[in-house]
């Protein structure tokens, strides 16, 4: 679910593991990291810029950090460009 400044991300994992999300404005180098997301959970990315394309990737967290999973391929999404969202946005 997208508005002009938020994005709701739903995580569906093939295991009962906890996930982590990272996102950035497309083309930027620095990521912002979202706190852990539980199995079959969701997260709300806030304070996004209206009308901006972001890259989002995820990974499953491992208890042993030496066996940490790699980040997934980035998925893109673009926030809405309106200043005041309409009902249902």
LOKOLPA-368440 format. One record per atom (N, C-alpha, C, CB): residue in three letters; atom name; x, y, z; residue number from 1. Coordinates in steps of 0.001 Angstrom, whole numbers. Glycine has a CB too. Layout:
! residues N
{aa->Ala&at->CA&east->X&north->Y&up->Z&i->NUM}
...
END
This chain:
! residues 89
{aa->Unk&at->N&east->852&north->-1181&up->0&i->1}
{aa->Unk&at->CA&east->0&north->0&up->0&i->1}
{aa->Unk&at->C&east->889&north->1232&up->0&i->1}
{aa->Unk&at->CB&east->-965&north->5&up->1224&i->1}
{aa->Unk&at->N&east->654&north->2132&up->-949&i->2}
{aa->Unk&at->CA&east->1483&north->3326&up->-1080&i->2}
{aa->Unk&at->C&east->657&north->4587&up->-889&i->2}
{aa->Unk&at->CB&east->2171&north->3352&up->-2440&i->2}
{aa->Unk&at->N&east->1235&north->5566&up->-217&i->3}
{aa->Unk&at->CA&east->689&north->6920&up->-207&i->3}
{aa->Unk&at->C&east->1799&north->7821&up->-723&i->3}
{aa->Unk&at->CB&east->191&north->7359&up->1241&i->3}
{aa->Unk&at->N&east->1685&north->9109&up->-450&i->4}
{aa->Unk&at->CA&east->2746&north->10016&up->-883&i->4}
{aa->Unk&at->C&east->3970&north->9954&up->27&i->4}
{aa->Unk&at->CB&east->2220&north->11436&up->-938&i->4}
{aa->Unk&at->N&east->3809&north->9515&up->1293&i->5}
{aa->Unk&at->CA&east->4945&north->9508&up->2219&i->5}
{aa->Unk&at->C&east->5133&north->8188&up->2971&i->5}
{aa->Unk&at->CB&east->4779&north->10614&up->3210&i->5}
{aa->Unk&at->N&east->4309&north->7173&up->2698&i->6}
{aa->Unk&at->CA&east->4468&north->5880&up->3377&i->6}
{aa->Unk&at->C&east->4314&north->4725&up->2393&i->6}
{aa->Unk&at->CB&east->3443&north->5740&up->4517&i->6}
{aa->Unk&at->N&east->4860&north->3587&up->2782&i->7}
{aa->Unk&at->CA&east->4689&north->2342&up->2023&i->7}
{aa->Unk&at->C&east->4556&north->1213&up->3027&i->7}
{aa->Unk&at->CB&east->5893&north->2086&up->1034&i->7}
{aa->Unk&at->N&east->3499&north->422&up->2896&i->8}
{aa->Unk&at->CA&east->3324&north->-767&up->3729&i->8}
{aa->Unk&at->C&east->3898&north->-1954&up->2974&i->8}
{aa->Unk&at->CB&east->1814&north->-1002&up->4092&i->8}
{aa->Unk&at->N&east->4815&north->-2669&up->3601&i->9}
{aa->Unk&at->CA&east->5485&north->-3808&up->2987&i->9}
{aa->Unk&at->C&east->5084&north->-5060&up->3746&i->9}
{aa->Unk&at->CB&east->7035&north->-3626&up->2983&i->9}
{aa->Unk&at->N&east->4600&north->-6062&up->3013&i->10}
{aa->Unk&at->CA&east->4178&north->-7319&up->3620&i->10}
{aa->Unk&at->C&east->5220&north->-8384&up->3312&i->10}
{aa->Unk&at->CB&east->2771&north->-7749&up->3107&i->10}
{aa->Unk&at->N&east->5653&north->-9081&up->4344&i->11}
{aa->Unk&at->CA&east->6713&north->-10073&up->4211&i->11}
{aa->Unk&at->C&east->6114&north->-11467&up->4338&i->11}
{aa->Unk&at->CB&east->7820&north->-9850&up->5275&i->11}
{aa->Unk&at->N&east->6351&north->-12276&up->3324&i->12}
{aa->Unk&at->CA&east->5942&north->-13680&up->3364&i->12}
{aa->Unk&at->C&east->7214&north->-14507&up->3226&i->12}
{aa->Unk&at->CB&east->4889&north->-14026&up->2224&i->12}
{aa->Unk&at->N&east->7553&north->-15231&up->4253&i->13}
{aa->Unk&at->CA&east->8781&north->-16009&up->4279&i->13}
{aa->Unk&at->C&east->8463&north->-17484&up->4078&i->13}
{aa->Unk&at->CB&east->9538&north->-15793&up->5602&i->13}
{aa->Unk&at->N&east->9420&north->-18214&up->3514&i->14}
{aa->Unk&at->CA&east->9243&north->-19654&up->3327&i->14}
{aa->Unk&at->C&east->9554&north->-20422&up->4609&i->14}
{aa->Unk&at->CB&east->10134&north->-20156&up->2188&i->14}
{aa->Unk&at->N&east->10032&north->-19720&up->5599&i->15}
{aa->Unk&at->CA&east->10315&north->-20353&up->6885&i->15}
{aa->Unk&at->C&east->9757&north->-19453&up->7986&i->15}
{aa->Unk&at->CB&east->11859&north->-20601&up->7079&i->15}
{aa->Unk&at->N&east->9951&north->-19846&up->9203&i->16}
{aa->Unk&at->CA&east->9452&north->-19041&up->10319&i->16}
{aa->Unk&at->C&east->10540&north->-18095&up->10823&i->16}
{aa->Unk&at->CB&east->8959&north->-19949&up->11466&i->16}
{aa->Unk&at->N&east->11340&north->-17618&up->9929&i->17}
{aa->Unk&at->CA&east->12450&north->-16740&up->10283&i->17}
{aa->Unk&at->C&east->12020&north->-15279&up->10304&i->17}
{aa->Unk&at->CB&east->13604&north->-16930&up->9308&i->17}
{aa->Unk&at->N&east->12810&north->-14480&up->11002&i->18}
{aa->Unk&at->CA&east->12617&north->-13041&up->11041&i->18}
{aa->Unk&at->C&east->13371&north->-12416&up->9870&i->18}
{aa->Unk&at->CB&east->13095&north->-12446&up->12399&i->18}
{aa->Unk&at->N&east->12805&north->-11374&up->9290&i->19}
{aa->Unk&at->CA&east->13412&north->-10696&up->8144&i->19}
{aa->Unk&at->C&east->13841&north->-9285&up->8508&i->19}
{aa->Unk&at->CB&east->12438&north->-10658&up->6967&i->19}
{aa->Unk&at->N&east->14669&north->-8706&up->7670&i->20}
{aa->Unk&at->CA&east->15082&north->-7315&up->7784&i->20}
{aa->Unk&at->C&east->14923&north->-6672&up->6417&i->20}
{aa->Unk&at->CB&east->16553&north->-7191&up->8303&i->20}
{aa->Unk&at->N&east->14492&north->-5420&up->6400&i->21}
{aa->Unk&at->CA&east->14318&north->-4672&up->5156&i->21}
{aa->Unk&at->C&east->15314&north->-3526&up->5099&i->21}
{aa->Unk&at->CB&east->12875&north->-4138&up->5030&i->21}
{aa->Unk&at->N&east->15719&north->-3191&up->3885&i->22}
{aa->Unk&at->CA&east->16511&north->-1978&up->3674&i->22}
{aa->Unk&at->C&east->15962&north->-1305&up->2423&i->22}
{aa->Unk&at->CB&east->18058&north->-2298&up->3531&i->22}
{aa->Unk&at->N&east->16049&north->19&up->2391&i->23}
{aa->Unk&at->CA&east->15536&north->756&up->1240&i->23}
{aa->Unk&at->C&east->16339&north->2031&up->1049&i->23}
{aa->Unk&at->CB&east->14036&north->1082&up->1415&i->23}
{aa->Unk&at->N&east->16279&north->2554&up->-167&i->24}
{aa->Unk&at->CA&east->16974&north->3790&up->-494&i->24}
{aa->Unk&at->C&east->16309&north->4405&up->-1717&i->24}
{aa->Unk&at->CB&east->18493&north->3537&up->-747&i->24}
{aa->Unk&at->N&east->16545&north->5687&up->-1894&i->25}
{aa->Unk&at->CA&east->16101&north->6350&up->-3115&i->25}
{aa->Unk&at->C&east->16911&north->5756&up->-4258&i->25}
{aa->Unk&at->CB&east->16274&north->7920&up->-3031&i->25}
{aa->Unk&at->N&east->16231&north->5441&up->-5360&i->26}
{aa->Unk&at->CA&east->16907&north->4826&up->-6504&i->26}
{aa->Unk&at->C&east->18089&north->5682&up->-6943&i->26}
{aa->Unk&at->CB&east->15923&north->4627&up->-7678&i->26}
{aa->Unk&at->N&east->19235&north->5023&up->-7082&i->27}
{aa->Unk&at->CA&east->20445&north->5710&up->-7515&i->27}
{aa->Unk&at->C&east->21314&north->6211&up->-6376&i->27}
{aa->Unk&at->CB&east->20080&north->6851&up->-8383&i->27}
{aa->Unk&at->N&east->20784&north->6278&up->-5161&i->28}
{aa->Unk&at->CA&east->21576&north->6697&up->-4003&i->28}
{aa->Unk&at->C&east->22434&north->5524&up->-3532&i->28}
{aa->Unk&at->CB&east->20655&north->7209&up->-2849&i->28}
{aa->Unk&at->N&east->23410&north->5799&up->-2697&i->29}
{aa->Unk&at->CA&east->24290&north->4738&up->-2214&i->29}
{aa->Unk&at->C&east->23964&north->4294&up->-793&i->29}
{aa->Unk&at->CB&east->25720&north->5195&up->-2280&i->29}
{aa->Unk&at->N&east->23384&north->5171&up->19&i->30}
{aa->Unk&at->CA&east->23147&north->4857&up->1423&i->30}
{aa->Unk&at->C&east->21745&north->4292&up->1643&i->30}
{aa->Unk&at->CB&east->23349&north->6102&up->2278&i->30}
{aa->Unk&at->N&east->21685&north->3172&up->2357&i->31}
{aa->Unk&at->CA&east->20415&north->2530&up->2677&i->31}
{aa->Unk&at->C&east->19887&north->2994&up->4028&i->31}
{aa->Unk&at->CB&east->20572&north->1011&up->2669&i->31}
{aa->Unk&at->N&east->18582&north->2941&up->4177&i->32}
{aa->Unk&at->CA&east->17920&north->3063&up->5468&i->32}
{aa->Unk&at->C&east->17458&north->1661&up->5835&i->32}
{aa->Unk&at->CB&east->16713&north->4095&up->5430&i->32}
{aa->Unk&at->N&east->17578&north->1305&up->7105&i->33}
{aa->Unk&at->CA&east->17240&north->-42&up->7538&i->33}
{aa->Unk&at->C&east->15997&north->-17&up->8410&i->33}
{aa->Unk&at->CB&east->18412&north->-679&up->8295&i->33}
{aa->Unk&at->N&east->15122&north->-965&up->8147&i->34}
{aa->Unk&at->CA&east->13884&north->-1113&up->8902&i->34}
{aa->Unk&at->C&east->14125&north->-2141&up->10004&i->34}
{aa->Unk&at->CB&east->12694&north->-1544&up->7973&i->34}
{aa->Unk&at->N&east->13562&north->-1905&up->11197&i->35}
{aa->Unk&at->CA&east->13701&north->-2927&up->12243&i->35}
{aa->Unk&at->C&east->13196&north->-4289&up->11766&i->35}
{aa->Unk&at->CB&east->12940&north->-2503&up->13507&i->35}
{aa->Unk&at->N&east->13456&north->-5281&up->12538&i->36}
{aa->Unk&at->CA&east->13096&north->-6655&up->12177&i->36}
{aa->Unk&at->C&east->11600&north->-6796&up->11897&i->36}
{aa->Unk&at->CB&east->13505&north->-7615&up->13291&i->36}
{aa->Unk&at->N&east->11289&north->-7664&up->10957&i->37}
{aa->Unk&at->CA&east->9910&north->-7980&up->10609&i->37}
{aa->Unk&at->C&east->9702&north->-9459&up->10872&i->37}
{aa->Unk&at->CB&east->9588&north->-7613&up->9119&i->37}
{aa->Unk&at->N&east->8708&north->-9794&up->11678&i->38}
{aa->Unk&at->CA&east->8446&north->-11185&up->12020&i->38}
{aa->Unk&at->C&east->7895&north->-11974&up->10846&i->38}
{aa->Unk&at->CB&east->7486&north->-11260&up->13174&i->38}
{aa->Unk&at->N&east->7873&north->-13274&up->10999&i->39}
{aa->Unk&at->CA&east->7347&north->-14191&up->9997&i->39}
{aa->Unk&at->C&east->5924&north->-13787&up->9632&i->39}
{aa->Unk&at->CB&east->7387&north->-15650&up->10509&i->39}
{aa->Unk&at->N&east->5644&north->-13682&up->8332&i->40}
{aa->Unk&at->CA&east->4329&north->-13279&up->7825&i->40}
{aa->Unk&at->C&east->3908&north->-11925&up->8397&i->40}
{aa->Unk&at->CB&east->3275&north->-14346&up->8168&i->40}
{aa->Unk&at->N&east->4860&north->-11032&up->8594&i->41}
{aa->Unk&at->CA&east->4576&north->-9733&up->9190&i->41}
{aa->Unk&at->C&east->4526&north->-8614&up->8163&i->41}
{aa->Unk&at->CB&east->5607&north->-9415&up->10232&i->41}
{aa->Unk&at->N&east->4452&north->-7394&up->8670&i->42}
{aa->Unk&at->CA&east->4450&north->-6232&up->7787&i->42}
{aa->Unk&at->C&east->5222&north->-5102&up->8454&i->42}
{aa->Unk&at->CB&east->2997&north->-5786&up->7448&i->42}
{aa->Unk&at->N&east->5615&north->-4148&up->7640&i->43}
{aa->Unk&at->CA&east->6344&north->-2987&up->8135&i->43}
{aa->Unk&at->C&east->5853&north->-1766&up->7376&i->43}
{aa->Unk&at->CB&east->7888&north->-3168&up->7975&i->43}
{aa->Unk&at->N&east->5852&north->-625&up->8032&i->44}
{aa->Unk&at->CA&east->5485&north->631&up->7386&i->44}
{aa->Unk&at->C&east->6734&north->1497&up->7263&i->44}
{aa->Unk&at->CB&east->4365&north->1373&up->8184&i->44}
{aa->Unk&at->N&east->7088&north->1819&up->6031&i->45}
{aa->Unk&at->CA&east->8185&north->2745&up->5764&i->45}
{aa->Unk&at->C&east->7586&north->4145&up->5787&i->45}
{aa->Unk&at->CB&east->8902&north->2437&up->4380&i->45}
{aa->Unk&at->N&east->8138&north->5016&up->6625&i->46}
{aa->Unk&at->CA&east->7562&north->6346&up->6826&i->46}
{aa->Unk&at->C&east->8516&north->7430&up->6358&i->46}
{aa->Unk&at->CB&east->7209&north->6560&up->8295&i->46}
{aa->Unk&at->N&east->7971&north->8644&up->6272&i->47}
{aa->Unk&at->CA&east->8743&north->9844&up->5928&i->47}
{aa->Unk&at->C&east->9424&north->9734&up->4564&i->47}
{aa->Unk&at->CB&east->9789&north->10106&up->6995&i->47}
{aa->Unk&at->N&east->8739&north->9085&up->3623&i->48}
{aa->Unk&at->CA&east->9250&north->8984&up->2260&i->48}
{aa->Unk&at->C&east->8956&north->10284&up->1509&i->48}
{aa->Unk&at->CB&east->8623&north->7766&up->1521&i->48}
{aa->Unk&at->N&east->9662&north->10501&up->425&i->49}
{aa->Unk&at->CA&east->9468&north->11707&up->-377&i->49}
{aa->Unk&at->C&east->8395&north->11447&up->-1439&i->49}
{aa->Unk&at->CB&east->10804&north->12152&up->-1041&i->49}
{aa->Unk&at->N&east->7432&north->12355&up->-1586&i->50}
{aa->Unk&at->CA&east->6381&north->12177&up->-2599&i->50}
{aa->Unk&at->C&east->6964&north->12084&up->-4009&i->50}
{aa->Unk&at->CB&east->5377&north->13333&up->-2530&i->50}
{aa->Unk&at->N&east->6367&north->11216&up->-4835&i->51}
{aa->Unk&at->CA&east->6766&north->11094&up->-6233&i->51}
{aa->Unk&at->C&east->8189&north->10623&up->-6441&i->51}
{aa->Unk&at->CB&east->6591&north->12389&up->-6906&i->51}
{aa->Unk&at->N&east->8678&north->9788&up->-5545&i->52}
{aa->Unk&at->CA&east->10071&north->9340&up->-5587&i->52}
{aa->Unk&at->C&east->10128&north->7821&up->-5736&i->52}
{aa->Unk&at->CB&east->10830&north->9788&up->-4313&i->52}
{aa->Unk&at->N&east->11064&north->7341&up->-6550&i->53}
{aa->Unk&at->CA&east->11253&north->5907&up->-6733&i->53}
{aa->Unk&at->C&east->12296&north->5401&up->-5740&i->53}
{aa->Unk&at->CB&east->11681&north->5586&up->-8191&i->53}
{aa->Unk&at->N&east->11931&north->4337&up->-5054&i->54}
{aa->Unk&at->CA&east->12795&north->3707&up->-4058&i->54}
{aa->Unk&at->C&east->13142&north->2290&up->-4487&i->54}
{aa->Unk&at->CB&east->12117&north->3697&up->-2675&i->54}
{aa->Unk&at->N&east->14257&north->1793&up->-3952&i->55}
{aa->Unk&at->CA&east->14664&north->397&up->-4113&i->55}
{aa->Unk&at->C&east->14554&north->-265&up->-2745&i->55}
{aa->Unk&at->CB&east->16131&north->276&up->-4697&i->55}
{aa->Unk&at->N&east->13965&north->-1448&up->-2715&i->56}
{aa->Unk&at->CA&east->13727&north->-2171&up->-1469&i->56}
{aa->Unk&at->C&east->14272&north->-3582&up->-1600&i->56}
{aa->Unk&at->CB&east->12216&north->-2196&up->-1116&i->56}
{aa->Unk&at->N&east->14988&north->-4054&up->-591&i->57}
{aa->Unk&at->CA&east->15437&north->-5443&up->-574&i->57}
{aa->Unk&at->C&east->15295&north->-5992&up->845&i->57}
{aa->Unk&at->CB&east->16911&north->-5563&up->-1072&i->57}
{aa->Unk&at->N&east->15352&north->-7307&up->960&i->58}
{aa->Unk&at->CA&east->15143&north->-7963&up->2248&i->58}
{aa->Unk&at->C&east->16108&north->-9129&up->2394&i->58}
{aa->Unk&at->CB&east->13683&north->-8447&up->2389&i->58}
{aa->Unk&at->N&east->16258&north->-9570&up->3636&i->59}
{aa->Unk&at->CA&east->17031&north->-10786&up->3906&i->59}
{aa->Unk&at->C&east->16476&north->-11437&up->5161&i->59}
{aa->Unk&at->CB&east->18558&north->-10471&up->4067&i->59}
{aa->Unk&at->N&east->16693&north->-12734&up->5254&i->60}
{aa->Unk&at->CA&east->16327&north->-13476&up->6450&i->60}
{aa->Unk&at->C&east->17478&north->-13359&up->7438&i->60}
{aa->Unk&at->CB&east->16005&north->-14973&up->6123&i->60}
{aa->Unk&at->N&east->17158&north->-13058&up->8683&i->61}
{aa->Unk&at->CA&east->18188&north->-12924&up->9711&i->61}
{aa->Unk&at->C&east->18528&north->-14288&up->10297&i->61}
{aa->Unk&at->CB&east->17727&north->-11962&up->10825&i->61}
{aa->Unk&at->N&east->19814&north->-14498&up->10538&i->62}
{aa->Unk&at->CA&east->20289&north->-15741&up->11132&i->62}
{aa->Unk&at->C&east->20832&north->-15451&up->12533&i->62}
{aa->Unk&at->CB&east->21382&north->-16405&up->10238&i->62}
{aa->Unk&at->N&east->20650&north->-16392&up->13439&i->63}
{aa->Unk&at->CA&east->21177&north->-16217&up->14793&i->63}
{aa->Unk&at->C&east->22706&north->-16139&up->14762&i->63}
{aa->Unk&at->CB&east->20715&north->-17377&up->15711&i->63}
{aa->Unk&at->N&east->23310&north->-16900&up->13858&i->64}
{aa->Unk&at->CA&east->24764&north->-16892&up->13707&i->64}
{aa->Unk&at->C&east->25114&north->-15914&up->12591&i->64}
{aa->Unk&at->CB&east->25318&north->-18331&up->13397&i->64}
{aa->Unk&at->N&east->25642&north->-14760&up->12929&i->65}
{aa->Unk&at->CA&east->25910&north->-13715&up->11929&i->65}
{aa->Unk&at->C&east->26966&north->-14131&up->10904&i->65}
{aa->Unk&at->CB&east->26358&north->-12442&up->12623&i->65}
{aa->Unk&at->N&east->27747&north->-15187&up->11189&i->66}
{aa->Unk&at->CA&east->28729&north->-15646&up->10204&i->66}
{aa->Unk&at->C&east->28048&north->-16404&up->9069&i->66}
{aa->Unk&at->CB&east->29788&north->-16537&up->10873&i->66}
{aa->Unk&at->N&east->26783&north->-16775&up->9252&i->67}
{aa->Unk&at->CA&east->26017&north->-17475&up->8224&i->67}
{aa->Unk&at->C&east->24874&north->-16599&up->7702&i->67}
{aa->Unk&at->CB&east->25463&north->-18798&up->8779&i->67}
{aa->Unk&at->N&east->25060&north->-15291&up->7760&i->68}
{aa->Unk&at->CA&east->23997&north->-14353&up->7391&i->68}
{aa->Unk&at->C&east->23600&north->-14486&up->5928&i->68}
{aa->Unk&at->CB&east->24435&north->-12927&up->7674&i->68}
{aa->Unk&at->N&east->22298&north->-14445&up->5669&i->69}
{aa->Unk&at->CA&east->21780&north->-14519&up->4308&i->69}
{aa->Unk&at->C&east->22131&north->-13247&up->3532&i->69}
{aa->Unk&at->CB&east->20253&north->-14735&up->4324&i->69}
{aa->Unk&at->N&east->22224&north->-13373&up->2213&i->70}
{aa->Unk&at->CA&east->22444&north->-12220&up->1350&i->70}
{aa->Unk&at->C&east->21145&north->-11449&up->1175&i->70}
{aa->Unk&at->CB&east->23003&north->-12657&up->-17&i->70}
{aa->Unk&at->N&east->21261&north->-10189&up->778&i->71}
{aa->Unk&at->CA&east->20091&north->-9363&up->491&i->71}
{aa->Unk&at->C&east->19458&north->-9826&up->-819&i->71}
{aa->Unk&at->CB&east->20476&north->-7856&up->417&i->71}
{aa->Unk&at->N&east->18139&north->-9750&up->-893&i->72}
{aa->Unk&at->CA&east->17418&north->-10136&up->-2109&i->72}
{aa->Unk&at->C&east->17663&north->-9110&up->-3207&i->72}
{aa->Unk&at->CB&east->15902&north->-10275&up->-1830&i->72}
{aa->Unk&at->N&east->17236&north->-9465&up->-4422&i->73}
{aa->Unk&at->CA&east->17255&north->-8500&up->-5509&i->73}
{aa->Unk&at->C&east->16369&north->-7338&up->-5132&i->73}
{aa->Unk&at->CB&east->16797&north->-9137&up->-6843&i->73}
{aa->Unk&at->N&east->16760&north->-6141&up->-5538&i->74}
{aa->Unk&at->CA&east->15978&north->-4943&up->-5203&i->74}
{aa->Unk&at->C&east->14695&north->-4897&up->-6019&i->74}
{aa->Unk&at->CB&east->16807&north->-3666&up->-5446&i->74}
{aa->Unk&at->N&east->13623&north->-4509&up->-5347&i->75}
{aa->Unk&at->CA&east->12338&north->-4244&up->-5992&i->75}
{aa->Unk&at->C&east->12112&north->-2742&up->-5930&i->75}
{aa->Unk&at->CB&east->11157&north->-5036&up->-5304&i->75}
{aa->Unk&at->N&east->11522&north->-2209&up->-6973&i->76}
{aa->Unk&at->CA&east->11289&north->-764&up->-7013&i->76}
{aa->Unk&at->C&east->9831&north->-433&up->-6730&i->76}
{aa->Unk&at->CB&east->11698&north->-194&up->-8371&i->76}
{aa->Unk&at->N&east->9623&north->702&up->-6088&i->77}
{aa->Unk&at->CA&east->8284&north->1250&up->-5931&i->77}
{aa->Unk&at->C&east->8378&north->2766&up->-5956&i->77}
{aa->Unk&at->CB&east->7620&north->753&up->-4615&i->77}
{aa->Unk&at->N&east->7306&north->3421&up->-6362&i->78}
{aa->Unk&at->CA&east->7279&north->4877&up->-6452&i->78}
{aa->Unk&at->C&east->6134&north->5404&up->-5603&i->78}
{aa->Unk&at->CB&east->7135&north->5345&up->-7926&i->78}
{aa->Unk&at->N&east->6440&north->6350&up->-4740&i->79}
{aa->Unk&at->CA&east->5405&north->6952&up->-3908&i->79}
{aa->Unk&at->C&east->4506&north->7838&up->-4758&i->79}
{aa->Unk&at->CB&east->6031&north->7764&up->-2757&i->79}
{aa->Unk&at->N&east->3303&north->8079&up->-4266&i->80}
{aa->Unk&at->CA&east->2362&north->8933&up->-4988&i->80}
{aa->Unk&at->C&east->2850&north->10374&up->-4940&i->80}
{aa->Unk&at->CB&east->933&north->8818&up->-4389&i->80}
{aa->Unk&at->N&east->2478&north->11130&up->-5947&i->81}
{aa->Unk&at->CA&east->2993&north->12484&up->-6078&i->81}
{aa->Unk&at->C&east->2030&north->13550&up->-5581&i->81}
{aa->Unk&at->CB&east->3334&north->12752&up->-7501&i->81}
{aa->Unk&at->N&east->917&north->13152&up->-4972&i->82}
{aa->Unk&at->CA&east->-57&north->14146&up->-4522&i->82}
{aa->Unk&at->C&east->292&north->14611&up->-3104&i->82}
{aa->Unk&at->CB&east->-1499&north->13562&up->-4566&i->82}
{aa->Unk&at->N&east->-6&north->15877&up->-2819&i->83}
{aa->Unk&at->CA&east->304&north->16412&up->-1499&i->83}
{aa->Unk&at->C&east->-705&north->15950&up->-453&i->83}
{aa->Unk&at->CB&east->343&north->17931&up->-1545&i->83}
{aa->Unk&at->N&east->-1963&north->15828&up->-824&i->84}
{aa->Unk&at->CA&east->-3002&north->15384&up->93&i->84}
{aa->Unk&at->C&east->-3654&north->14142&up->-515&i->84}
{aa->Unk&at->CB&east->-4061&north->16519&up->361&i->84}
{aa->Unk&at->N&east->-3367&north->12942&up->20&i->85}
{aa->Unk&at->CA&east->-3947&north->11727&up->-558&i->85}
{aa->Unk&at->C&east->-5474&north->11728&up->-427&i->85}
{aa->Unk&at->CB&east->-3358&north->10479&up->125&i->85}
{aa->Unk&at->N&east->-6140&north->11139&up->-1399&i->86}
{aa->Unk&at->CA&east->-7574&north->10963&up->-1350&i->86}
{aa->Unk&at->C&east->-7902&north->9739&up->-509&i->86}
{aa->Unk&at->CB&east->-8160&north->10831&up->-2765&i->86}
{aa->Unk&at->N&east->-9134&north->9641&up->-34&i->87}
{aa->Unk&at->CA&east->-9550&north->8471&up->714&i->87}
{aa->Unk&at->C&east->-9292&north->7215&up->-85&i->87}
{aa->Unk&at->CB&east->-11018&north->8567&up->1092&i->87}
{aa->Unk&at->N&east->-8725&north->6208&up->550&i->88}
{aa->Unk&at->CA&east->-8420&north->4959&up->-139&i->88}
{aa->Unk&at->C&east->-7005&north->4873&up->-643&i->88}
{aa->Unk&at->CB&east->-9343&north->4774&up->-1273&i->88}
{aa->Unk&at->N&east->-6274&north->5975&up->-678&i->89}
{aa->Unk&at->CA&east->-4882&north->5954&up->-1111&i->89}
{aa->Unk&at->C&east->-4014&north->5360&up->-23&i->89}
{aa->Unk&at->CB&east->-4398&north->7363&up->-1473&i->89}
END
